Amino acid sequence: MLVAVRVAIVEGDVVDARERAGVGDDRVRTVHDTRCGRVAAGQGRRRSAGGQDECEQQDDGGTTRRGRNGQHGGSPYVATHDPPGGQVPDTLLLGPLLRHVDRTSALIWVETAGPATVRVLDASTDTFPVHGHHYALVAVDDLEPATSTPYTVEIDGEQVWPEPGGPFPPPVIRTRGDGRVRLTFGSCRMSVPHDDRHDRIYGTDALRALALRLAAADESERPDGLMLLGDQVYADETSEAMREFIAARRDPAEAPGWEVSDFEEYAHLYRLAWSDPAVRWLLSTVPAAMIFDDHDIRDDWNTSQTWREQMAREQWWRRRITGGIAAYWIYQHVGNLSPSERAADPVLKAVLAAGSGGGDAGEVLDEYAWQADQDPASYRWSFARDIGPARLVMIDSRCGRVLDPSRRTIVDDDEWDWIVEQVRDTEHVEHLFLGTSLPYLLPRGVHDLEAWNEATAAGAWGRRFASRAEKLRQAVDLEHWAAFGRSFSAMAELVTSVATGPDGRRPQTISFLSGDVHHSYAARMRYPGQTPRTSRVHQLVCSPVRNPLSRTMRYVQGAAAFGVARVVGSGLARLARIPKPSIDWRIAAGPRFDNALATLELTDGTARVRWETGRVDGDTATMSEVLSADL
């Protein structure tokens, strides 16, 4: 989460509640601290044996129905708000989520309270069990292109969505067509209540604000897709509601303390993230594509080989990483897949086979999850979608890393070959979007600092300094594309070759879409052979959706990134004999520190991006543009 920002612009509507309470930050690299002593004054705190903070919890106004604590299938359902005018039946625990949509088909994802048959329009399917939780993937086919079809969800013949008397418009499936395309993206969203106390600390939830605004607007205002670029959940910085659930099933005095420990807790974490009525409606009517970043698993996930070795020594880690990857597969990844990809996916085949006839697929999914962690080449998390004149190539820059210092890359060889194939196949593609949770282009001083750190951690300045460089890498999150020099150079070469390719196969624009750094900006890239006729290349970053830096940290990180890093980074890179990149870039818009979402508008051969922040008053929301750029 290294934050690279200009100190000249420190804007946003978030009051730094920690400063007002007289409490400072104790870790420069931490965006914020969710321990109770840092969230609100007056809550007790003590250090647990597991190295985590414990606190006396305050009720956050949620409604909780408890199941069998600590057992599979016993997660309490926590609604952060009761929907006005109606209540979702208990048989539908989470969803529906509208996931992959193309010209004639759509996938609807749900989690149910027990085994059931789920029906959407003319399509129905049985649920499959994973660790006592029940899921359904309802594939709706034979839709007409460029149409909008309202739908309902039935469980065992009873309509459960939309809820009776609910305040939101009916959910719809809008199939792909030609013409204008609108895509919204962002990253880093904490799942905490939407009340005055939490809004003072975390700001307005941009995703919820967007949902409320769209619910009151014409259907034509809705985006054609929502791209969530990492940290959809925070497994290591848990909310009060999540800690209440943890404390009810195990002793948080034992490691991993207040962090999520297994699949059961991950399942509850996702339920907290997506159960707000407005967000739930939005995810039911706008197709979402998702990719993970570190906090979906744990801060600094796969930073280095040393980090992996350190985590492997923790007795609780295998259960955590297995549960985290398994939960990511079922809650986020499987919905990214197209119909042909689902038909060929070995994990989905194995899960459905294990779950048939009354079996539970938890053990099978755990085995695949553990294998994916141990052998990055065993499973591909990256995926691609064609959306009108645009192609989205979403890149896994976390799980697929090769961390051996002698051949360190941000993706493994097989995945890189797949990325090259997708990026080069650009005939009839006007706009190419490369989704990567970590920004490809950072402020130049930070880029140089990360490149220097990679070299010295690998021994460029000797073994003794290498250990210091590794500690620095983990302390201040020097782990972006710049810290994987081979991958950075390979991507520069790939993008340059596509941008300067022949007419008819050269996109008008190429844009990296990213998050992670808790501020938003646009950077314009320059490359060898660039002319007015070649592709225009940008880095677009939107972060956070709801997890802002404190005002103090904005100044500290901004001064370091654009002041000290610019001078020191370039000097250190020269001393370590780091070759200069073949490309150059500069910040063209931003930065902004607000909670925000960015929206791409593709119309008649033009492309524009705008960043918007939200304000909510009761059930009414407004979105205000704070940045924009023509691509």
C-alpha positions as CSV (number, residue, x, y, z in Angstrom):
1,M,0.0,0.0,0.0
2,L,2.8,2.4,-0.7
3,V,1.1,5.7,-1.3
4,A,2.7,8.0,-3.8
5,V,1.0,11.3,-3.9
6,R,1.6,15.0,-4.3
7,V,1.5,16.9,-1.1
8,A,0.2,20.0,-2.9
9,I,-3.3,18.6,-3.1
10,V,-4.8,17.3,0.1
11,E,-8.5,17.2,-0.5
12,G,-11.5,15.1,0.5
13,D,-14.4,15.0,2.9
14,V,-13.0,12.6,5.6
15,V,-12.4,14.0,9.0
16,D,-9.3,12.4,10.6
17,A,-11.0,11.0,13.6
18,R,-7.8,9.6,15.0
19,E,-6.2,13.1,15.1
20,R,-9.4,14.6,16.6
21,A,-9.2,11.9,19.3
22,G,-5.5,12.7,19.9
23,V,-4.3,9.4,18.6
24,G,-1.6,9.1,16.0
25,D,-0.6,6.4,13.6
26,D,2.1,4.0,14.8
27,R,3.0,2.4,11.4
28,V,3.9,4.6,8.5
29,R,3.0,1.8,6.1
30,T,-0.5,1.2,7.5
31,V,-3.3,3.1,5.7
32,H,-5.3,3.1,8.8
33,D,-5.6,1.1,12.0
34,T,-8.9,-0.7,12.8
35,R,-8.0,-1.6,16.3
36,C,-10.5,-0.3,18.7
37,G,-8.2,2.3,20.3
38,R,-7.8,3.8,16.8
39,V,-11.4,3.6,15.7
40,A,-13.2,5.3,18.6
41,A,-12.2,6.7,21.9
42,G,-13.4,4.9,25.0
43,Q,-12.9,1.3,23.9
44,G,-10.5,-0.8,25.8
45,R,-7.6,-2.5,24.1
46,R,-5.0,-5.2,25.1
47,R,-2.4,-7.2,23.2
48,S,-3.3,-10.8,22.7
49,A,-1.0,-13.8,22.6
50,G,-1.5,-14.0,18.9
51,G,0.1,-10.6,18.4
52,Q,-3.2,-8.9,17.6
53,D,-5.2,-6.2,19.5
54,E,-8.3,-7.1,21.4
55,C,-11.0,-4.6,22.4
56,E,-14.3,-4.3,24.0
57,Q,-16.8,-4.2,21.2
58,Q,-19.6,-1.7,20.8
59,D,-22.8,-2.6,19.1
60,D,-22.9,-1.1,15.7
61,G,-26.6,-1.2,15.2
62,G,-26.6,-4.4,13.1
63,T,-29.2,-7.1,13.3
64,T,-27.7,-10.6,14.1
65,R,-29.2,-14.0,13.9
66,R,-26.9,-16.7,15.3
67,G,-26.3,-20.2,14.1
68,R,-24.1,-22.9,15.5
69,N,-20.9,-21.0,16.4
70,G,-17.7,-22.5,15.0
71,Q,-19.4,-25.1,12.8
72,H,-19.7,-25.1,9.1
73,G,-23.0,-23.7,8.0
74,G,-23.4,-21.9,11.3
75,S,-22.5,-18.3,10.2
76,P,-24.9,-15.7,11.7
77,Y,-26.4,-13.5,9.0
78,V,-25.6,-9.9,9.8
79,A,-27.7,-7.2,8.1
80,T,-26.1,-3.8,8.5
81,H,-29.5,-2.3,7.8
82,D,-33.0,-3.7,7.5
83,P,-34.2,-2.8,4.0
84,P,-37.1,-0.3,4.3
85,G,-40.3,-1.7,3.2
86,G,-39.2,-5.4,3.0
87,Q,-36.9,-8.1,4.2
88,V,-35.0,-10.6,2.1
89,P,-36.1,-14.1,3.0
90,D,-33.7,-16.1,5.2
91,T,-33.4,-18.7,2.5
92,L,-31.3,-16.3,0.5
93,L,-28.1,-15.6,2.5
94,L,-26.2,-13.5,-0.1
95,G,-26.7,-12.3,-3.6
96,P,-27.9,-12.4,-6.3
97,L,-24.7,-11.2,-7.9
98,L,-24.9,-10.6,-11.6
99,R,-21.5,-11.8,-12.9
100,H,-20.4,-12.7,-16.4
101,V,-22.7,-11.2,-19.1
102,D,-22.2,-11.3,-22.8
103,R,-24.4,-10.8,-25.9
104,T,-26.8,-13.7,-25.2
105,S,-26.1,-15.1,-21.7
106,A,-25.6,-14.2,-18.1
107,L,-24.5,-15.8,-14.9
108,I,-26.3,-15.2,-11.5
109,W,-24.5,-16.2,-8.3
110,V,-26.3,-16.9,-5.0
111,E,-25.6,-18.3,-1.6
112,T,-28.6,-20.1,0.1
113,A,-29.3,-21.2,3.6
114,G,-29.4,-24.9,2.6
115,P,-29.7,-27.3,-0.3
116,A,-32.2,-25.9,-2.8
117,T,-33.1,-25.5,-6.4
118,V,-32.6,-22.0,-7.6
119,R,-34.4,-20.5,-10.6
120,V,-33.8,-17.3,-12.6
121,L,-36.1,-16.8,-15.6
122,D,-36.2,-20.1,-17.5
123,A,-33.0,-21.4,-16.0
124,S,-32.7,-23.5,-12.9
125,T,-30.0,-25.4,-11.1
126,D,-29.3,-27.2,-7.8
127,T,-27.0,-25.7,-5.2
128,F,-23.7,-27.4,-4.4
129,P,-22.2,-27.4,-0.8
130,V,-18.8,-26.1,0.2
131,H,-17.9,-26.5,3.9
132,G,-21.6,-26.6,4.8
133,H,-22.4,-23.4,2.8
134,H,-24.6,-23.7,-0.3
135,Y,-24.1,-22.0,-3.6
136,A,-25.7,-21.9,-7.0
137,L,-24.5,-20.7,-10.4
138,V,-27.5,-20.0,-12.5
139,A,-26.6,-19.7,-16.2
140,V,-29.3,-17.9,-18.2
141,D,-28.9,-18.5,-22.0
142,D,-30.7,-17.5,-25.2
143,L,-31.1,-13.9,-24.4
144,E,-31.3,-11.3,-27.1
145,P,-28.3,-9.0,-27.6
146,A,-28.6,-5.3,-26.5
147,T,-31.7,-6.0,-24.4
148,S,-32.8,-5.4,-20.8
149,T,-34.6,-8.2,-19.1
150,P,-36.0,-7.9,-15.5
151,Y,-35.5,-11.1,-13.5
152,T,-36.5,-12.7,-10.2
153,V,-34.8,-15.3,-8.1
154,E,-36.8,-18.3,-6.8
155,I,-35.6,-20.8,-4.2
156,D,-37.6,-24.0,-4.2
157,G,-40.4,-22.3,-6.0
158,E,-40.6,-19.2,-3.7
159,Q,-39.6,-15.8,-4.9
160,V,-36.8,-14.4,-2.7
161,W,-35.5,-11.6,-4.9
162,P,-36.4,-8.8,-5.2
163,E,-37.7,-8.5,-1.7
164,P,-41.4,-7.7,-1.4
165,G,-42.0,-3.9,-1.0
166,G,-38.3,-3.1,-1.4
167,P,-37.2,0.4,-2.3
168,F,-35.1,-0.5,-5.3
169,P,-35.9,-0.9,-9.0
170,P,-36.3,-4.5,-10.2
171,P,-32.9,-6.1,-11.1
172,V,-32.3,-6.5,-14.8
173,I,-29.9,-8.4,-17.1
174,R,-28.6,-6.1,-19.8
175,T,-26.9,-8.0,-22.5
176,R,-24.0,-6.6,-24.6
177,G,-24.6,-4.6,-27.7
178,D,-22.8,-2.1,-29.8
179,G,-22.5,1.6,-29.2
180,R,-21.6,3.5,-26.1
181,V,-19.8,1.6,-23.2
182,R,-19.6,2.8,-19.6
183,L,-17.4,0.9,-17.2
184,T,-16.9,1.8,-13.5
185,F,-13.9,0.7,-11.4
186,G,-12.2,1.1,-8.0
187,S,-10.5,-0.8,-5.2
188,C,-10.0,-1.0,-1.4
189,R,-13.3,-1.1,0.4
190,M,-13.8,-1.6,4.1
191,S,-17.0,-3.2,5.2
192,V,-18.2,-1.1,8.2
193,P,-21.6,0.4,9.0
194,H,-22.9,3.5,7.3
195,D,-23.4,5.7,10.4
196,D,-21.9,9.0,11.5
197,R,-19.2,7.5,13.7
198,H,-17.9,5.2,10.9
199,D,-18.3,7.9,8.2
200,R,-16.1,10.2,10.2
201,I,-13.3,7.6,10.1
202,Y,-13.9,5.8,6.8
203,G,-15.7,8.5,4.8
204,T,-18.7,7.9,2.6
205,D,-18.8,4.5,0.8
206,A,-18.5,5.4,-2.8
207,L,-20.0,2.1,-3.9
208,R,-23.1,2.6,-1.8
209,A,-23.4,6.2,-2.9
210,L,-23.2,5.0,-6.5
211,A,-25.9,2.4,-5.9
212,L,-28.3,4.9,-4.3
213,R,-27.8,7.4,-7.1
214,L,-28.3,4.8,-9.8
215,A,-31.4,3.4,-8.1
216,A,-33.0,6.9,-8.4
217,A,-31.8,7.4,-12.0
218,D,-32.9,6.1,-15.4
219,E,-31.7,2.7,-16.3
220,S,-29.6,4.2,-19.1
221,E,-27.3,5.8,-16.5
222,R,-26.1,2.4,-15.2
223,P,-22.6,1.3,-16.1
224,D,-22.2,-1.7,-18.4
225,G,-19.8,-3.3,-16.0
226,L,-18.2,-2.9,-12.5
227,M,-14.6,-3.8,-12.1
228,L,-13.4,-4.3,-8.5
229,L,-9.6,-4.2,-8.6
230,G,-8.7,-5.7,-5.2
231,D,-9.2,-5.6,-1.5
232,Q,-12.9,-6.3,-1.8
233,V,-12.5,-7.6,1.8
234,Y,-10.0,-7.0,4.5
235,A,-9.1,-10.3,6.1
236,D,-6.4,-8.8,8.3
237,E,-8.2,-5.5,9.4
238,T,-11.5,-6.7,10.7
239,S,-14.6,-4.7,11.7
240,E,-16.4,-4.8,15.0
241,A,-19.1,-7.0,13.5
242,M,-16.5,-9.4,12.2
243,R,-14.7,-9.5,15.5
244,E,-17.9,-10.3,17.3
245,F,-18.3,-13.3,15.0
246,I,-14.7,-14.4,15.6
247,A,-15.0,-14.1,19.4
248,A,-18.2,-16.2,19.3
249,R,-16.4,-19.2,17.7
250,R,-12.8,-19.1,18.9
251,D,-10.4,-17.5,21.4
252,P,-8.9,-14.3,19.7
253,A,-6.1,-14.4,22.3
254,E,-4.6,-17.2,20.1
255,A,-3.1,-16.5,16.6
256,P,-4.2,-15.2,14.2
257,G,-6.1,-13.1,16.7
258,W,-8.7,-10.8,15.2
259,E,-7.7,-11.7,11.7
260,V,-9.7,-14.1,9.6
261,S,-8.6,-17.7,10.2
262,D,-10.4,-20.0,7.8
263,F,-13.1,-20.5,5.2
264,E,-16.0,-20.1,7.6
265,E,-14.8,-16.7,8.7
266,Y,-14.1,-15.7,5.1
267,A,-17.7,-16.6,4.2
268,H,-18.9,-14.3,7.0
269,L,-16.6,-11.6,5.9
270,Y,-18.0,-11.6,2.3
271,R,-21.5,-11.6,3.7
272,L,-20.7,-8.4,5.7
273,A,-19.2,-6.8,2.6
274,W,-22.1,-7.4,0.2
275,S,-25.3,-7.4,2.4
276,D,-25.9,-3.7,2.6
277,P,-29.3,-3.3,0.7
278,A,-28.1,-0.7,-1.7
279,V,-24.8,-2.5,-2.5
280,R,-26.7,-5.8,-2.8
281,W,-29.1,-4.3,-5.3
282,L,-26.2,-2.8,-7.4
283,L,-24.4,-6.1,-7.6
284,S,-27.7,-7.8,-8.7
285,T,-28.1,-5.5,-11.7
286,V,-24.6,-4.4,-12.8
287,P,-22.3,-7.2,-14.0
288,A,-19.1,-7.3,-11.9
289,A,-15.6,-8.5,-12.7
290,M,-13.2,-9.0,-9.7
291,I,-9.5,-9.6,-9.0
292,F,-7.9,-10.0,-5.6
293,D,-5.1,-8.0,-4.0
294,D,-3.2,-8.6,-0.8
295,H,-5.9,-7.8,1.9
296,D,-8.3,-10.3,0.3
297,I,-5.8,-12.7,1.8
298,R,-3.3,-10.8,4.0
299,D,-1.3,-7.6,3.9
300,D,1.9,-8.0,1.9
301,W,0.7,-11.3,0.5
302,N,3.5,-12.8,-1.7
303,T,5.8,-9.8,-1.3
304,S,8.9,-11.9,-1.5
305,Q,10.3,-15.4,-1.0
306,T,11.4,-14.4,2.5
307,W,7.9,-13.3,3.3
308,R,6.5,-16.7,2.2
309,E,9.1,-18.5,4.3
310,Q,8.1,-16.4,7.3
311,M,4.4,-17.2,6.9
312,A,5.1,-20.9,6.4
313,R,6.5,-21.1,9.9
314,E,3.2,-19.9,11.4
315,Q,1.1,-22.9,12.4
316,W,-2.2,-21.2,11.4
317,W,-1.1,-20.1,8.0
318,R,-2.0,-23.1,5.9
319,R,-5.6,-23.0,7.1
320,R,-5.7,-19.3,6.4
321,I,-4.2,-19.3,2.9
322,T,-6.3,-22.4,2.0
323,G,-9.5,-20.8,3.3
324,G,-8.7,-17.5,1.7
325,I,-8.0,-18.8,-1.8
326,A,-11.0,-21.2,-1.6
327,A,-13.3,-18.4,-0.6
328,Y,-11.9,-16.1,-3.3
329,W,-12.6,-18.8,-5.9
330,I,-16.3,-19.3,-4.9
331,Y,-17.1,-15.7,-4.0
332,Q,-15.1,-13.8,-6.6
333,H,-13.4,-15.8,-9.2
334,V,-15.8,-18.3,-10.6
335,G,-18.2,-15.5,-11.6
336,N,-15.5,-14.0,-13.8
337,L,-15.5,-17.0,-16.2
338,S,-17.3,-17.1,-19.5
339,P,-19.6,-20.0,-20.3
340,S,-16.8,-21.8,-22.2
341,E,-14.3,-21.2,-19.4
342,R,-16.7,-22.5,-16.8
343,A,-17.2,-25.6,-18.9
344,A,-13.5,-26.2,-19.1
345,D,-12.5,-25.1,-15.6
346,P,-11.0,-28.1,-13.7
347,V,-11.9,-26.7,-10.3
348,L,-15.5,-26.1,-11.1
349,K,-15.8,-29.6,-12.6
350,A,-14.3,-31.2,-9.4
351,V,-16.4,-29.1,-7.1
352,L,-19.7,-29.9,-8.8
353,A,-18.8,-33.6,-9.0
354,A,-17.9,-33.7,-5.3
355,G,-21.0,-31.8,-4.3
356,S,-23.4,-34.1,-6.2
357,G,-25.3,-36.8,-4.5
358,G,-25.2,-35.2,-1.1
359,G,-21.4,-34.8,-0.8
360,D,-19.5,-31.6,0.3
361,A,-16.9,-30.1,-2.0
362,G,-15.0,-28.3,0.7
363,E,-12.1,-30.8,0.9
364,V,-11.7,-30.8,-2.9
365,L,-11.7,-27.0,-3.2
366,D,-9.2,-26.8,-0.3
367,E,-6.9,-29.1,-2.2
368,Y,-7.0,-27.0,-5.3
369,A,-6.5,-23.8,-3.2
370,W,-3.5,-25.2,-1.5
371,Q,-2.0,-26.3,-4.8
372,A,-2.6,-22.9,-6.3
373,D,-0.6,-21.3,-3.5
374,Q,2.2,-23.8,-3.7
375,D,2.5,-23.9,-7.5
376,P,1.4,-20.7,-9.3
377,A,1.4,-22.4,-12.7
378,S,-1.3,-24.9,-11.5
379,Y,-4.2,-22.4,-12.0
380,R,-4.8,-19.2,-13.9
381,W,-6.7,-16.4,-12.1
382,S,-6.3,-13.9,-14.9
383,F,-9.2,-13.6,-17.4
384,A,-10.4,-11.5,-20.3
385,R,-13.7,-10.0,-21.4
386,D,-14.7,-8.3,-24.7
387,I,-17.2,-5.5,-24.0
388,G,-18.3,-3.7,-27.1
389,P,-15.3,-2.0,-28.7
390,A,-13.2,-2.7,-25.6
391,R,-11.2,-5.7,-24.3
392,L,-10.5,-6.1,-20.6
393,V,-7.5,-8.3,-19.7
394,M,-7.6,-8.7,-15.9
395,I,-4.2,-9.7,-14.6
396,D,-3.5,-11.6,-11.4
397,S,-0.5,-9.8,-9.9
398,R,-0.6,-11.6,-6.5
399,C,-1.1,-15.4,-6.5
400,G,0.8,-16.1,-9.7
401,R,4.1,-14.5,-8.6
402,V,7.4,-16.3,-9.0
403,L,9.5,-15.2,-6.0
404,D,12.8,-17.0,-6.5
405,P,15.2,-14.0,-6.5
406,S,17.1,-15.5,-9.5
407,R,13.9,-15.4,-11.7
408,R,11.5,-13.1,-9.8
409,T,8.4,-12.2,-11.9
410,I,5.0,-10.8,-11.1
411,V,3.3,-13.7,-13.0
412,D,4.5,-17.1,-14.0
413,D,5.6,-18.0,-17.5
414,D,2.4,-19.8,-18.5
415,E,0.3,-16.9,-17.3
416,W,2.6,-14.4,-19.1
417,D,2.2,-16.3,-22.4
418,W,-1.6,-16.1,-22.0
419,I,-1.4,-12.4,-21.3
420,V,0.7,-11.8,-24.4
421,E,-1.8,-13.8,-26.5
422,Q,-4.8,-11.8,-25.2
423,V,-3.0,-8.4,-25.6
424,R,-1.8,-9.1,-29.1
425,D,-5.2,-10.2,-30.3
426,T,-6.4,-6.7,-30.8
427,E,-8.1,-6.8,-34.2
428,H,-11.3,-4.7,-34.0
429,V,-10.4,-3.7,-30.4
430,E,-10.6,0.1,-30.1
431,H,-9.7,0.3,-26.4
432,L,-7.5,-2.2,-24.5
433,F,-7.8,-2.2,-20.7
434,L,-5.2,-4.0,-18.6
435,G,-6.6,-4.5,-15.1
436,T,-4.0,-5.0,-12.5
437,S,-4.6,-4.4,-8.8
438,L,-1.1,-2.9,-8.4
439,P,-0.4,0.2,-10.6
440,Y,2.0,-0.5,-13.4
441,L,3.2,3.2,-13.5
442,L,4.0,4.8,-10.1
443,P,5.4,8.3,-9.6
444,R,8.9,8.0,-11.1
445,G,10.8,8.5,-7.8
446,V,8.9,5.6,-6.2
447,H,9.5,3.5,-9.3
448,D,13.2,4.0,-9.0
449,L,13.2,3.3,-5.3
450,E,11.4,0.0,-5.8
451,A,13.7,-1.1,-8.6
452,W,16.7,-0.3,-6.4
453,N,15.2,-2.2,-3.5
454,E,14.7,-5.3,-5.7
455,A,18.3,-5.2,-6.8
456,T,19.8,-4.7,-3.3
457,A,17.5,-7.3,-1.7
458,A,18.9,-9.8,-4.3
459,G,22.5,-8.9,-3.3
460,A,23.6,-6.0,-5.5
461,W,25.1,-4.3,-2.4
462,G,26.2,-7.5,-0.7
463,R,24.6,-10.1,1.6
464,R,24.6,-7.9,4.7
465,F,22.7,-5.1,3.0
466,A,20.3,-7.6,1.3
467,S,18.7,-8.4,4.7
468,R,18.2,-4.7,5.3
469,A,16.7,-4.2,1.9
470,E,14.2,-7.1,2.6
471,K,13.1,-5.6,5.8
472,L,12.6,-2.2,4.0
473,R,10.6,-4.0,1.3
474,Q,8.2,-5.5,3.8
475,A,8.1,-2.3,6.0
476,V,7.0,0.1,3.3
477,D,5.4,-2.3,0.7
478,L,8.0,-2.0,-2.1
479,E,6.2,-4.7,-4.2
480,H,4.6,-3.1,-7.3
481,W,5.5,-3.8,-10.9
482,A,8.6,-1.7,-10.5
483,A,9.8,-4.2,-7.9
484,F,9.6,-6.9,-10.5
485,G,12.0,-5.6,-13.1
486,R,11.8,-8.4,-15.5
487,S,8.0,-8.2,-15.6
488,F,8.0,-4.4,-15.9
489,S,10.4,-4.5,-18.9
490,A,8.5,-7.3,-20.6
491,M,5.2,-5.4,-20.2
492,A,6.8,-2.2,-21.6
493,E,8.0,-4.1,-24.6
494,L,4.6,-5.8,-25.1
495,V,2.6,-2.6,-24.8
496,T,5.0,-0.7,-27.1
497,S,4.7,-3.4,-29.8
498,V,0.9,-3.4,-29.7
499,A,0.7,0.4,-29.6
500,T,3.0,0.7,-32.7
501,G,1.5,-2.2,-34.5
502,P,-0.1,-2.1,-38.0
503,D,-3.3,-0.2,-38.7
504,G,-6.4,-2.3,-38.1
505,R,-4.7,-4.1,-35.2
506,R,-3.7,-1.1,-33.2
507,P,-6.0,0.1,-30.4
508,Q,-6.8,3.8,-30.1
509,T,-6.0,3.6,-26.4
510,I,-4.3,1.3,-24.0
511,S,-5.0,1.8,-20.3
512,F,-3.8,0.1,-17.1
513,L,-6.6,0.1,-14.5
514,S,-5.4,-0.2,-10.9
515,G,-6.0,0.5,-7.3
516,D,-4.1,-0.4,-4.1
517,V,-2.3,2.9,-3.3
518,H,-5.2,4.8,-1.6
519,H,-5.2,7.8,-3.9
520,S,-6.4,8.3,-7.5
521,Y,-4.4,9.7,-10.5
522,A,-3.8,9.4,-14.2
523,A,-0.4,9.0,-15.8
524,R,0.4,9.4,-19.5
525,M,3.1,7.0,-20.9
526,R,5.6,7.8,-23.7
527,Y,7.2,5.0,-25.6
528,P,9.7,4.4,-28.5
529,G,8.2,4.9,-31.9
530,Q,5.2,6.9,-30.6
531,T,3.5,9.2,-33.2
532,P,0.1,10.9,-33.3
533,R,-1.3,7.8,-35.1
534,T,-0.1,5.2,-32.6
535,S,-2.0,4.2,-29.4
536,R,-2.3,6.5,-26.5
537,V,-1.2,4.8,-23.3
538,H,-2.3,5.7,-19.8
539,Q,-2.2,4.4,-16.2
540,L,-5.5,5.1,-14.4
541,V,-5.7,4.5,-10.6
542,C,-8.9,4.7,-8.5
543,S,-8.4,4.0,-4.8
544,P,-9.9,3.8,-2.2
545,V,-13.7,3.1,-2.5
546,R,-13.9,3.3,1.3
547,N,-10.6,3.3,3.2
548,P,-9.0,6.7,3.1
549,L,-5.6,7.8,4.4
550,S,-5.6,10.1,7.4
551,R,-4.7,13.7,6.7
552,T,-1.4,13.2,8.5
553,M,-0.5,10.2,6.3
554,R,-1.5,12.1,3.2
555,Y,1.2,14.7,3.9
556,V,3.8,12.2,5.1
557,Q,3.4,9.8,2.1
558,G,3.0,12.6,-0.4
559,A,6.2,14.4,0.8
560,A,8.1,11.1,0.7
561,A,6.8,10.0,-2.7
562,F,7.1,13.3,-4.7
563,G,9.8,14.9,-2.7
564,V,12.3,12.6,-1.1
565,A,11.7,9.7,-3.4
566,R,12.1,11.7,-6.6
567,V,15.7,12.7,-5.6
568,V,16.7,9.7,-3.6
569,G,15.1,7.1,-5.8
570,S,16.9,8.2,-9.0
571,G,20.2,8.5,-7.2
572,L,19.9,5.1,-5.6
573,A,18.9,3.5,-8.9
574,R,22.0,4.9,-10.5
575,L,24.2,3.7,-7.7
576,A,22.7,0.2,-8.1
577,R,23.2,0.4,-11.9
578,I,19.6,-0.1,-12.6
579,P,19.0,0.3,-16.4
580,K,16.6,3.1,-17.3
581,P,13.2,1.9,-18.5
582,S,12.6,2.0,-22.3
583,I,9.4,4.1,-21.6
584,D,8.8,7.3,-19.8
585,W,5.7,8.7,-18.1
586,R,4.3,11.6,-16.1
587,I,1.3,12.3,-13.8
588,A,-1.3,14.0,-15.9
589,A,-4.2,14.3,-13.5
590,G,-4.5,14.1,-9.7
591,P,-3.8,12.9,-7.2
592,R,-7.0,12.8,-5.2
593,F,-7.4,11.2,-1.8
594,D,-11.2,10.9,-1.6
595,N,-13.2,7.7,-1.5
596,A,-14.1,7.5,-5.1
597,L,-15.1,5.4,-8.1
598,A,-13.8,6.0,-11.7
599,T,-16.0,5.6,-14.8
600,L,-14.8,5.1,-18.3
601,E,-17.0,6.5,-21.1
602,L,-16.4,5.0,-24.6
603,T,-18.4,6.8,-27.3
604,D,-18.0,7.2,-31.1
605,G,-14.3,6.4,-31.0
606,T,-13.5,8.7,-28.0
607,A,-12.6,7.7,-24.5
608,R,-12.8,9.7,-21.3
609,V,-12.4,8.8,-17.6
610,R,-13.9,10.7,-14.6
611,W,-13.5,10.1,-10.9
612,E,-16.4,10.8,-8.6
613,T,-16.9,11.0,-4.9
614,G,-20.2,10.4,-3.1
615,R,-22.3,12.0,-0.5
616,V,-25.3,10.3,1.1
617,D,-28.1,12.0,3.0
618,G,-30.5,9.4,4.2
619,D,-31.4,7.3,1.2
620,T,-30.4,10.1,-1.3
621,A,-27.0,10.2,-2.8
622,T,-25.1,12.6,-5.1
623,M,-21.8,11.9,-7.0
624,S,-19.5,14.8,-7.7
625,E,-16.7,14.7,-10.3
626,V,-13.3,15.5,-8.8
627,L,-10.9,14.5,-11.6
628,S,-11.2,13.7,-15.3
629,A,-9.0,12.9,-18.3
630,D,-9.4,12.4,-22.0
631,L,-7.6,9.2,-23.2
